[in-house]
Amino acid sequence: LAEGIRSGQIAPGDKLPPHRELASRLNVNITTITRAMAKLQDEQLIETRPGRGTRVAAHRSKESQFQSAPRNEPGTIDLSVNRPATDAYNHVLAALLPELPKDPRFDSMKDYHPSEGPVWAREAAAFWLRQHGLSASASQVIMCDGAQHGLALALRAIVEPGETVLADDITYQGIAALCRTLDLNLVGVRADDRGMDPQALRQACRDHSPRVVFLVSSIQNPTAITLDEERRSELAAVIEEAGVLLIEDDVYRPILDDSPAPMARRLPEQTLYLTSLSKCVAPGLRIGFILAPPNLVADMSTSLRVDCWSISPLSALVATRLIESGKARDLVVVQREELRARQAMLQRAMGDLAVRSGATAPHAWLTLPDTWRDANFCQQCLAHGVAVLPGSAFSIDPERAPNAVRINLSAAPTREQLDRALKVIARLASSGPAPHTMDPT
């Protein structure tokens, strides 16, 4: 079983037969099966849940593991990690670094700073947030080491172990990883082509009494859906009626040409708004912003202080200078135009395949033909030198895992490499698997 799981012959999310059936099929004692299953569970290859049986752990396959850095394997074009599509940030940073010692705030680089971040950095962050449609003051901003860190701070500050968090049933991997670590009950809510379904959310609130709803409101990761104005209003009404908190992850908003107002505008007293400079400027900067209701600022600050005392003031100063000078805005424009060109390449390559994305989205969601399974498709792509992530990596409920893959257009270092990778993906998706790649069951 372990060999089959690691090779992908038994795919993430697959349900294993009952112990008694396996014992009969293999002609061994049922206690042997029980011991084998315990060992597989210790190795985190399977997971058992009451009422759902035993399944292959979706997060354990190599292709679907939650990762933050691209592969450096020779001959592989990695389209599995979201990162900016150009190196424009490095050129701006190289020019900025020699100027930092002249900044009067540079003298404080050696010191401790308030947990929520230096005042000047929070003022710059509030200015950045106001540019993107929010009414933000520095007193409501907490600086963090990127949006994933902000999400961890938020969950630790406002959700107790055992409580429930609701999210799209197909959602960003980071929330699932955090909920497992923090012993939180993550429940998926059905979504349609416009995003989370309001009626499904209302029912989930009644059934599970959640503490928090988590949403990626712009260019949802991985499906690339941006909630329209009507859907945002409908979801906000349900959240307000249920009296739960909203964590709005909006890291992709800056690269959109246009987008409805953040949901935090509709629910300012119930929303923790997360964003960062990772997707629009550079992930290596490790700077994110949390806009919190006044009554939650102290809790968030305490969570950060326990975590790491405060963020790096040097990164905060670089980010502040970029925002104050307008260079951050210029870098966003550069990334947006590069993504526009890469989107055109996507449309040319995919032809009639069922792919969803957006004019400046950094990723695309490809629904596979029925001849493929997502895990096998990813393995074949990798065998042909292209890495993508299977839809099962983003599924909260293995029983409802989509037969799809996420393609990160921005990840390829050059357009030429992206073009080669997209042609491989399109060719494999259109032709179907070779006989030896078919699911053995």
C-alpha positions in Angstrom: 0.0 0.0 0.0 2.8 2.4 0.9 4.5 1.7 -2.5 1.2 2.3 -4.3 0.6 5.6 -2.5 4.1 6.9 -3.1 4.1 6.0 -6.7 0.7 7.6 -7.3 -1.1 4.3 -8.4 -3.3 4.9 -5.3 -4.1 8.6 -5.6 -4.6 11.2 -2.8 -8.1 11.1 -1.5 -8.7 7.4 -2.7 -10.8 5.5 -0.2 -9.3 2.2 1.0 -11.4 -1.0 1.4 -12.6 -1.9 4.9 -10.1 -3.8 7.1 -12.2 -7.0 6.9 -12.4 -6.9 3.1 -8.6 -6.4 2.8 -8.0 -9.2 5.2 -10.2 -11.5 3.1 -8.7 -10.4 -0.2 -5.1 -10.9 1.0 -5.8 -14.0 3.1 -4.3 -12.6 6.3 -5.6 -12.0 9.8 -7.6 -8.8 10.4 -5.2 -7.8 13.2 -2.4 -7.8 10.6 -4.4 -5.3 8.5 -5.0 -3.1 11.6 -1.3 -3.1 12.4 -0.5 -2.2 8.7 -3.0 0.7 8.7 -1.6 2.0 12.0 1.9 2.1 10.5 0.6 3.9 7.3 -1.1 6.4 9.5 2.1 6.9 11.6 3.9 7.7 8.3 1.1 10.1 7.4 0.3 8.3 4.2 -3.4 7.7 5.2 -5.9 9.4 7.4 -8.9 7.9 9.1 -12.0 10.0 10.0 -15.2 8.7 11.8 -17.9 8.1 9.2 -15.6 8.6 6.2 -13.4 5.6 6.4 -9.7 5.5 5.6 -8.3 7.5 2.7 -5.0 8.3 1.2 -3.8 11.6 2.8 -4.1 14.2 0.1 -1.3 16.3 1.4 1.3 13.6 1.3 1.9 13.1 -2.4 5.0 14.8 -3.7 3.0 16.6 -6.3 0.5 18.1 -3.9 2.6 19.0 -0.9 2.2 22.5 0.5 5.4 24.2 -0.6 6.8 27.7 -0.7 9.8 27.5 -3.1 10.1 26.4 -6.7 11.9 23.2 -7.6 15.5 23.7 -8.8 15.6 20.4 -10.6 17.5 20.6 -14.0 15.2 20.2 -16.9 12.0 21.0 -15.0 9.8 24.0 -15.5 8.1 24.5 -12.2 4.5 26.0 -12.6 3.5 24.9 -9.1 4.4 28.0 -7.1 2.9 31.5 -7.3 5.6 34.1 -7.6 6.0 37.4 -9.5 6.7 36.9 -13.2 9.6 39.4 -13.6 12.8 40.3 -11.7 12.0 44.0 -11.7 12.0 44.1 -7.9 15.7 43.1 -7.8 16.7 46.0 -10.0 14.7 48.5 -7.8 16.1 46.9 -4.7 19.7 47.2 -5.9 19.2 50.9 -6.5 17.5 51.4 -3.1 19.9 49.6 -0.8 22.7 52.2 -1.0 20.2 54.9 -0.1 18.9 53.3 3.1 21.6 54.6 5.5 20.6 58.2 4.5 17.1 57.6 5.7 16.6 59.0 9.3 14.7 55.8 10.2 17.8 53.7 9.5 19.2 54.4 12.9 16.5 52.3 14.5 17.4 49.2 12.5 19.3 47.9 15.5 16.5 48.2 17.9 13.4 46.4 19.0 10.1 47.7 17.7 6.5 47.5 18.7 5.0 44.1 18.0 2.5 45.5 15.5 5.4 47.2 13.6 7.1 50.6 13.5 4.6 53.5 13.4 6.1 54.8 10.1 5.7 51.3 8.5 2.1 51.1 9.6 1.4 54.5 8.2 2.8 53.4 4.8 0.8 50.2 5.0 -2.4 52.2 5.7 -1.7 54.4 2.7 -1.2 51.3 0.6 -4.5 49.9 1.8 -6.4 53.1 1.1 -5.1 53.0 -2.4 -6.9 49.6 -2.8 -10.3 50.6 -1.6 -10.2 50.5 2.2 -10.7 53.0 4.9 -7.5 52.3 6.9 -5.7 54.0 9.7 -2.3 53.1 11.0 -3.7 52.2 14.5 -5.6 49.3 12.9 -2.7 47.9 11.0 -0.5 45.0 12.2 2.6 44.2 10.1 3.4 40.6 9.5 5.9 38.4 7.5 3.6 37.9 4.6 -0.1 36.9 4.4 0.5 33.2 5.5 2.0 34.6 8.7 -0.9 37.0 9.0 -3.4 34.1 8.6 -1.6 32.1 11.3 -1.7 35.1 13.7 -5.4 35.7 13.0 -6.4 32.0 13.6 -4.3 31.8 16.8 -5.8 35.0 18.1 -9.5 34.4 17.5 -10.1 30.6 17.1 -9.8 28.1 19.9 -8.6 24.5 19.3 -11.6 22.3 18.2 -13.6 25.3 16.8 -14.7 25.4 13.2 -13.4 27.4 10.3 -15.4 27.5 7.0 -13.8 28.0 3.6 -14.5 27.2 0.0 -14.5 23.5 -0.5 -11.6 24.0 -3.0 -9.3 26.5 -1.4 -5.8 27.8 -0.7 -3.5 25.1 0.7 -2.2 27.3 3.5 -5.5 27.4 5.4 -5.7 23.6 5.5 -2.1 23.3 6.7 -2.7 25.8 9.5 -5.9 24.3 10.6 -4.3 20.9 10.9 -1.4 22.4 13.0 -3.7 24.4 15.2 -6.2 21.5 15.7 -9.1 23.5 14.1 -12.0 21.9 12.3 -11.9 23.1 8.7 -15.2 22.6 6.8 -15.6 23.1 3.1 -18.5 25.1 1.7 -19.9 24.4 -1.8 -19.0 26.9 -4.5 -20.1 27.6 -8.0 -18.6 29.4 -11.0 -19.0 32.7 -9.1 -17.4 31.6 -5.8 -18.8 30.4 -2.5 -22.5 29.8 -2.6 -24.4 32.0 -0.1 -27.1 29.4 0.6 -24.5 26.7 1.2 -22.7 29.1 3.6 -25.9 29.9 5.5 -26.6 26.1 5.9 -22.9 25.5 7.0 -23.2 28.3 9.6 -26.4 26.6 11.0 -24.8 23.1 11.0 -21.4 23.9 12.3 -21.6 27.1 14.4 -18.2 28.3 13.0 -16.0 30.9 14.5 -14.6 32.2 11.2 -15.2 32.2 7.5 -12.1 32.3 5.3 -12.4 33.8 1.8 -9.9 34.7 -1.0 -12.1 37.3 -2.6 -9.9 38.3 -5.7 -8.4 35.7 -8.1 -9.2 32.9 -5.7 -6.4 30.4 -5.2 -6.6 28.0 -7.0 -9.8 28.5 -9.1 -9.0 32.1 -10.2 -12.6 33.2 -9.4 -13.0 36.9 -8.4 -16.2 37.4 -6.4 -18.5 39.9 -8.2 -20.4 42.7 -6.5 -23.6 40.8 -6.1 -22.0 37.7 -4.7 -19.9 39.7 -2.2 -23.1 41.4 -1.0 -24.9 38.1 -0.6 -22.0 36.5 1.3 -21.6 39.6 3.5 -25.3 39.4 4.4 -25.0 35.8 5.5 -21.8 36.5 7.6 -23.4 39.5 9.3 -26.6 37.5 10.0 -24.6 34.6 11.5 -22.4 36.9 13.6 -19.2 35.1 12.6 -15.8 36.7 11.8 -14.5 36.9 8.3 -10.8 36.5 7.3 -10.5 38.1 3.9 -7.3 37.1 2.1 -6.9 39.6 -0.7 -3.3 39.3 -1.8 -4.1 39.3 -5.5 -6.2 42.5 -5.6 -3.3 44.8 -6.6 -2.7 43.0 -9.9 -6.3 43.2 -11.0 -7.2 45.9 -13.5 -10.4 46.4 -11.5 -12.3 44.7 -8.7 -15.3 45.2 -6.5 -14.6 46.8 -3.1 -13.1 44.4 -0.5 -15.7 42.7 1.7 -14.0 44.4 4.6 -15.7 47.6 3.4 -19.1 46.0 3.9 -18.2 44.3 7.3 -15.5 46.5 8.9 -16.3 45.3 12.4 -16.3 41.6 11.5 -13.4 41.4 9.1 -9.7 40.7 9.5 -8.3 41.8 6.1 -5.0 40.2 5.0 -2.8 41.3 2.1 0.9 41.4 1.3 3.5 42.5 -1.2 4.4 38.9 -2.1 2.3 38.4 -5.2 2.5 41.9 -6.6 6.1 43.0 -5.7 8.2 40.2 -4.4 7.7 37.2 -1.9 11.3 37.6 -0.7 10.4 40.9 0.9 8.2 39.0 3.4 6.0 41.9 4.3 2.2 41.6 4.8 -0.5 43.8 6.4 -3.4 42.9 8.6 -6.3 45.4 8.9 -8.2 44.5 12.0 -11.2 45.9 13.8 -10.1 48.1 16.7 -11.3 45.5 19.3 -9.0 42.8 17.8 -5.8 44.8 17.3 -4.5 44.0 20.8 -5.2 40.3 20.4 -3.4 40.3 17.0 -0.4 42.2 18.4 -0.1 39.8 21.3 -0.2 36.8 18.9 2.6 38.3 16.9 4.7 39.1 20.0 4.4 35.5 21.2 5.3 34.3 17.7 8.4 36.4 16.8 8.3 39.6 18.9 8.1 41.8 15.8 8.9 41.7 12.1 12.3 42.7 10.7 12.5 46.5 10.7 14.9 46.4 7.7 12.2 44.7 5.5 9.7 47.1 6.9 11.9 50.1 5.8 12.4 48.7 2.3 8.7 48.2 1.9 8.0 51.7 3.3 10.4 53.3 0.9 8.9 51.4 -2.0 5.4 52.6 -1.1 6.3 56.2 -0.3 8.3 56.6 -3.5 5.7 55.1 -5.8 8.1 52.3 -6.8 5.8 49.6 -5.3 3.0 50.9 -7.6 5.3 50.9 -10.6 6.3 47.3 -9.8 2.7 46.3 -9.7 2.2 47.8 -13.2 5.2 45.8 -14.5 3.8 42.6 -13.1 0.4 43.3 -14.4 1.6 43.8 -18.0 3.8 40.7 -17.9 0.8 38.7 -16.7 -1.4 40.1 -19.5 1.1 38.8 -22.0 1.3 35.4 -20.3 -2.5 35.1 -20.3 -2.5 35.6 -24.1 0.0 32.7 -24.3 -2.3 30.6 -22.1 -5.3 31.2 -24.3 -3.4 30.3 -27.5 -2.0 27.1 -26.0 -5.1 25.7 -24.3 -7.5 26.0 -27.3 -10.8 24.3 -26.5 -9.7 22.9 -23.1 -11.7 23.9 -20.1 -9.4 26.5 -18.5 -10.5 29.4 -16.2 -8.3 32.4 -15.4 -8.4 36.2 -15.7 -6.9 39.0 -17.7 -4.0 39.5 -15.2 -4.3 36.4 -13.1 -1.0 34.7 -12.1 -2.6 31.2 -12.2 -5.2 29.2 -14.2 -7.5 26.3 -13.3 -7.6 23.6 -15.9 -10.4 21.0 -15.6 -9.1 17.8 -17.1 -10.9 15.5 -19.6 -12.5 12.4 -18.0 -9.7 10.3 -19.4 -7.3 11.7 -16.8 -7.1 11.7 -13.1 -5.4 14.8 -11.7 -2.6 12.9 -9.8 -1.7 10.8 -12.8 -1.8 13.9 -15.0 0.6 15.7 -12.8 3.0 12.7 -12.8 3.0 12.7 -16.6 3.6 16.4 -16.8 6.5 16.0 -14.4 7.9 13.1 -16.5 7.8 15.6 -19.5 9.6 18.3 -17.4 6.7 20.4 -16.2 5.5 20.7 -12.6 1.8 21.6 -11.8 -0.4 21.0 -8.7 -3.4 18.6 -8.8 -6.8 19.8 -7.8 -6.9 17.3 -4.9 -4.2 19.3 -3.2 -6.7 22.1 -2.7 -9.7 20.0 -1.7 -10.9 20.1 1.9 -13.1 17.0 1.4 -11.3 14.2 -0.5 -14.7 12.8 -1.6 -15.3 16.0 -3.6 -11.8 16.5 -5.0 -11.9 18.2 -8.4 -10.3 16.5 -11.5 -8.3 19.6 -12.3 -4.8 21.2 -12.0 -3.5 24.6 -11.1 -1.1 26.2 -13.6 1.0 29.1 -12.3 1.7 31.3 -15.3 3.9 33.6 -13.4 6.2 30.9 -12.1 8.2 30.3 -15.3 11.4 32.4 -15.4 10.9 33.3 -19.0 8.0 33.5 -21.6 9.9 30.9 -23.7 9.9 28.4 -20.9 6.2 29.1 -20.2 5.4 28.5 -23.8 7.2 25.1 -23.8 5.4 24.1 -20.6 2.0 25.1 -21.7 2.4 23.1 -25.0 3.3 20.1 -22.9 0.2 20.5 -20.7 -2.1 21.1 -23.6 -0.8 18.1 -25.6 -1.1 15.7 -22.7 -4.6 17.0 -21.7 -5.8 16.7 -25.3 -4.3 13.3 -26.1 -5.2 11.4 -22.9 -3.0 9.0 -20.9 -1.0 6.2 -22.4 -2.3 2.8 -21.3 0.3 2.2 -18.7 -0.6 5.5 -16.9 -4.3 4.5 -16.4 -5.6 3.9 -12.9 -5.0 0.2 -12.2 -8.4 -0.1 -10.4 
